[in-house]
Amino acid sequence: MALRGDSSLRPLEFGTTGFYPPFTGAEMARRSEELGFDFQMFSENHTRVPDCLGEMRDAVRSTDRIKLLCGPLTFVTRNPGVIASGILPIQLLSGGRAICGVASGDSAVAVVGKRPQHINELERDLGILRSYLHQKDVTFGELTSRLEWAAGLAFDPVPIQMVCSGPRAIAVAARLADRIGLSVGANPDRITWALKIIDEALGPAGRSRDDVRIGAFLPVAITTDRATGREAIRPRTAGWAHMSSFKGNDLSQQPEIMRRVTSVLRDTYDYRYHHPGAPAQNPNTAACDEEFGDWFGIGGPPSYVVDRIGELVELGLDFFVTALPPAEREEFAGEVMPPLRTLRS
């Protein structure tokens, strides 16, 4: 593929995410830093976790190295200027460790009875956010706006990471984001499909692979063997797969193994089960059979997970995000991350 750049010179990054009890963000990030993760993501859903930006400010003071990523936030529930004004203090306090995560909207939007943002509005608001974070003027009719309180302060612009799954959203991320978080599963063919869209959008925007970091949000299960891995990963895929079912995605263009799941989830996904404590067997997971789970996710012993993610590294991905139970999270950090890092050392 064109415009890939020399990704071999860029170190791999690993992030961890998930919902968290109130006022535990600092301890969560501190533990992730001890385990060797490169960034901690703070989930966004005002009904299930306290404000993620507040948790991130607490985390700044209890960590030294780890990057702090919000969200993804959505412009449906937060104005671009409000997001910029909220994330920039974290960048200043942390010495440049903030990452601003955004997306069209998922559970935080659903719980207030709204839908993900239309792609044209998303692109508009992403451009506004970028202008604010780069200390540029933003025009609203006859009004000109900027972050006046930050004038004279020295800081690097906060990188924007957009999480995306559909082709139009992926193209928007390629044009405007600094980091692209693909939520399309772990199948190499599907990752290749997304990378092609990115490459096709980068050139006309005057950008190349050197201007962005591209990663993937991966459904993963760490188990003792492949059989238990296939069983464990199946119920973990619905929460990721339903993002590819949003209206605006042309399901007819998806592989059949994916379409038979997304066509069900489009009309039946139930956000009451969109949280870590949900029972493994629920209406959402019922749509995902074992064959799909093994295709869309990665389940098995650490050596198998290393091999599968290694294939994605070879395709040019720069970072990976997982949401794992504590024991599996430690095993991932201790047995999966180190051998993968050697692929870029």
N, C-alpha and C positions, 0 to 999 in steps of 0.2 A: 504494500500500500504506500502511496506517496505521502510525503510530509511527515514521516514518522519521527525523524530526528534520531539522535544517538541516545536512546533510552538506557543503554548499558552504563552510562555515566551517572545516572540518577539513582540514588539509593531507594530501596523499597520502604514504604511506610505501612504501618499496621495500626488500625484504629478499632476501638471497641465502643459499643453503644447499647442502649436499653433504657427502659423506665427505671426510676429510682425512688426510694422513700424520701419524704420531705427533709431538706437540710442535710442530705448526705452526699451532695455533689463533691465537696472538698475531699472527703475520705475516699470516695470512689475514684477520683482522679489521682489522688496520691497513691492508691494501691495499683492503679493502671501504670503509673510511672515506675513504680518498683518492679512490676512485671516486665517492663521493657517496651510497652506500647508507645507509639509515636504521637498519637492523639486520642483524646477522650471526647466522644460526642455526647452532648446533653440533649436528650429527647425533648420535643416540643409537643405538649398537649396540656392545655391549662386545666383540664378536668381531672387529669391523672397524675401530674407532677407539678410542683411549684415552678414559678418562672425560671426558665433555663438560664437566662442571662444573670439573674441573681445568684444562682448556684455556681455559675462560672466565675463570678467575682470572688466568691468564697474560695473556689478552687485555685485561683491565682496565688493566693497567700499560702497555700499548703503544698505547692509544687514548684519545681525549679526548671524543668526541661520540657515536659509534655505540652503539646499544643492543645488548645481548647476550642472545640467546634460546637456551634449551636445548631439546634434544630433537627431537620431543616425547618426554618421559619417559612411562613407563607404570607404573601401580600394580601390574601383574603382577610386575615385577622390582624395584620400589622402593616402600617404604612411604611414605605421604603425609608422615609426620613427618620421614623421612630426606630426602625431596625438599625440604621446607621448610627444614630445617637446612642443606642444601647450597646452595640458591639465595640465601638471605638474606645470607650474607657477601658474595656478589657484588654484591648491591644496596647494601650498606654501603660496600664498597671503591670502587665505581664512582660513588657519589653519585647513585644512583637510576636506573641504566641497565639493570637486569636485567629480563627477561621470562621467566616460567616456562611453558614449553610442555609440554602433556600430551596424551595420546590413549589410546584403548583398547588400542593395541599393534599393532605391525606386525613388522618384521624382527627387532627386539631380542627379541620374544616368540617368534617362530617358531624362532630358532636355539637356544632351550632347550626346544623341543618342546611349547610351550604355545600356547594360542589367545588372541585378543583378549579383553579383559575384558567380562563381561556388563554390559549397560547399567545395571542397577540397582546393581551393585557400583561401577561407574565413577562414578555420581552420588553415592553415599555417600562414596567416597574423595575426590572432588573437593570436597565440602563440608568434609571434614576438613582437606584441604590449605588451603582458603580460611580456615578458622578459625585454623590455625597462623600463616599469613602475616599475619593481621589481629590477632595477639596475643590471641586468644580461647582460652578453655578448650575442651578436647576430652575427652569422657567415654567411657571404655571400661568398661562395667559400673560397678563402684564406684570405679574409678580415674579421676582427673582429670589431664590432661596439657596442657602448653603449652611453648613454647620459653623455658624459664627463663633460659637464658644471654643472651637478647636483652632481658630486662627492663631498663628504664631507658634503652635505646638509642633514639635518635630516627631514624625512617626512614619513608618512604612504603611502604605495602603493595606487595609485588611483584605486578604484574598477571599474571593467569593467562591464557594463550592456549591454547584447546583446538582441536585439529585434528580435523575430523569430516567424514564423507561420507554417512552414513545418516540418515534422518529423526529417529530417536529420539536419536541422539547430537547432532544439530544442535539439537534442542529442549533437551537437557541443557545444552549450551554457552550457549544463550540465557538459561537460568535462573541459571547459576552462574559463567560465565567473564566476564572483562573484555574479552577479544579472541577472536573466532571466526574460525578459519582454515578456510575451506571447501576441501575436496579433492574437488570434483565436476566438475572440468574447466573449460574456458573458454567453453562454449556459453552465450550469454545466457539462453536458455530454462531451462537447468538452474540457473543462478545465480538466476534469478527464482523458480524452484521452492524453492530453499533459503531465500531471503529471506522467502518467504511463511511457511515453517515457523518461522523466527526471530520474525517479527512475531506470529504466533499464540501463541508461547510467552512472549514478553516481557511482555505485558499481565497475564496471571494471576500472574506472578512479581513484579508491581509494578515493572517496569522498562520502559524505552523505548530507542529507538535511541541516545539521548544517553548511555546507560549502557554501551554497548559499542562497540568498533571491529570492523568486519567486513571480512575480506579473503579472498583466494583464493590457493591454491597452483596455479600455472599451468605446464603443460608448454609450453615455448616453444623455438623454433629460429629463430635469426637467419641468414638466407641472402640471396643476391643477388636472388632472384626467387621468385614464388609456386610455380612448378613444383618447384624444389629445396626450397622450404619444405615443401610437402606430403610430399615424399619423406623429408626429414630429421625431421619431427615424428613420423611414424608409430612408429618404434621407441622413442620417448621417452614414449609414453603408457601403456604397460602398467604401469609401476611406480606410476602414480597411479591408473589405472583399476581395478586389482585391489582397491583399498580399498573400492570400491563393490560388490565381489563378496562381502564377508565374510558369513558366515552371520548371519542376523538382518535382513539387507536383503531386502526383498521384490522380487525381480528382475522380477516380473510388472508392477510399477508403473513400471519404468524405460522410457524410449523404446526402441523396437525397435533402433535403431542402437547403443544402449548395451548392451541386454540380450544381443544376440548375441555380444558380447565378454565381458561379466561372467559369463555363464553358462558360458563356457569357462574363464575364469580362476579361477572359484570352486574348481574341482576340480583344476586343472593348474598353477597358478602355482608356479614353482620359484625359491626364494630363493637358489639358487646363482648366479642371474643378476641379483640385486638389488644391483648395485653399479656405479659409474661405468665400471669397466674391462671390463664384460661385453661380449661381441661383440654388434653391433647386431642380427644375425640369431640368434635363439634361440627356444626354445619359447614364452616369454612374448610376445615381440613378434610371433610368428607369428599370434597370435590377433587382432591389431589390423591391420585393413586400412587402406589409404590414406584411404578415405572416413571411417572412424571417427577416424583420427588428425587429419584436418582439422576434424572436428566437435568433438572433445574438446580439442584443443590449438590452438596458434597458431604457424604456421610461414610465414616469408616475410621480405621486406626490412623494415628498421626502420619505414618509413612505414606498412606494413600492420599491423605489431605495435602501433604507436601507435593506429591506428584501432580495432583489435579491443579493446585494453585500454580505450581511451576509452569504448567502449560499456558496459563494466562499471563504469567510474567514474560514468557517467550513471545507472546502476542504484542507486548509493549505496555502492559498495565503497570502503573507506578504505586498504587496503594490498594489496600483491601480493608474492608470494615466487616466485622462480625458481631453478632449479638448472642452470647453464649452463657449458660449457667456458670456459676463461680468455679466449680471443679473443672469443667471443660475449658473455661477461659484460661485457667492456669496451665493446663496441659497444652493448649494452643500456643501460649506464650513461651513455654519451656521447650516444646518438642517440634513445633511447626515453624514458628517465626525464625529461629536461628538458622536452620538449613536453607530456608528460602532467601534469607539476606545474603548468603554467599553467592547467589546467582547474580548479584549486582555489586559484589565487592571486588 
